[in-house]
Amino acid sequence: MIFITAKFRVLPEHADRFTEIVGDFTQATRDEPGCLWFDWSRSVADPTEYVLVEAFRDDEAGAAHVQSEHFKQAQRTLPPYLAETPRIVNATVPQDDWSLLGEMAVPGRD
């Protein structure tokens, strides 16, 4: 799968409603057949920073995502809300779901 983590620094005046601003884009991406997950989190240390954790089935699904109309629309509409260009880590990993964190196993609950 293609595993991506991106950090978005949002202008302070838009930070409290950023998940609303990206709502349609988020839902459209989650509806893509090759999307495994597309989840936003807000930093507890910096309220203007959002972290996006996303995964796509394979290279083809990742390419379909960046070629989609909703992605192109996000490229046009999101930058005015951002304080800087988002930062990204993008990797291909040989799995198709989250693995268990064995070092913190919860016996009897998995």
N, C-alpha and C positions, 0 to 999 in steps of 0.2 A: 504494500500500500504506500501511497504518498502521504507522509505525515508532515504537517506544517504548523508552526507556531509563529504568530505575528504579534508585535506590540504596536498599539496605536496610541499616540499621545494626542489627546483631544483638547481643544481650546477650553479653558475653564468654564466659559459661559454655556457650553454645550455638554459638559461632562455628565450632568445629572440625567440627561435625556438621551444619551448616546445609543443605548440599546433600542430605544424607540426609533431613532433616526435610521439605524441599520436594520430595523425589523423586517421590512419587505425583502431586502437583499438576503437576510439570514434565512427567511422562510423559503424563498426561491431556491437558494443553494441547498438547503436541507431536502428539498423536493427532487433534486437531481438524482437520477438512478445510480450514479457512481459515488455519491457522497455517503461516507460512513458516519461522520459527525461534523458539526460546525457549531462550536460552543464558545460563547463570550464569557469572560470573567473580568471583574474590576479589581484592580490592585488595592490591597488594604494599606499599602505604604504610600501610594500616590493616587488620589482620587481622579486624576486626569488621565490615568493610564488604563487601557483595556487590553487584555490578552485574548487573542483568538486562537483556539486549538481546533484544527480541522484535519480531516483525513478523507482521502479519495481512494477508491478501489485499486486504481492502477494509473499508469501514465495517460491512457486514453481518457479516463474520467477526469483527471486533472486538466488535460487540454480542453475537454468539453466545457469545464467550469470557466476557464479564463476566456473562452470564445463565446460564452453565453451572453445574451443581451442584458441580463441583470448584472453581470460582472462589468460589462462595458458601461452600463448606467452608473454603477457604483464608482467607477473610475472618474466619471464626470461630476457626480454629486457629492461624494464624501470629502474630497480635499478641502473645501472651504471650512469644514468642521475640525480639521486637524491642525495641530501646532507644528508638526514636522512630518516628513516622509516616514511611513511605518517601517519597522525593522522586522526581518523574517529569518526563520530557520526552516529549511525545506530538506527533507531526507526521504529516501525510499527505504522502507524497512520490510523484512520478510515475515510479515504477519498480517492478519486482517481484523484484529480486534485488540482491545487492551489485554495485557497480561496481568496476572496476579502479582502483587508485590510480596514475594515470599518472606522477606525480612520482617514483615508486619502481618503475618498470617493471623487470621481470626478463626481458631479451631471451631468447627461445628457451624459456622455461619456462611461458608462458601458453597 
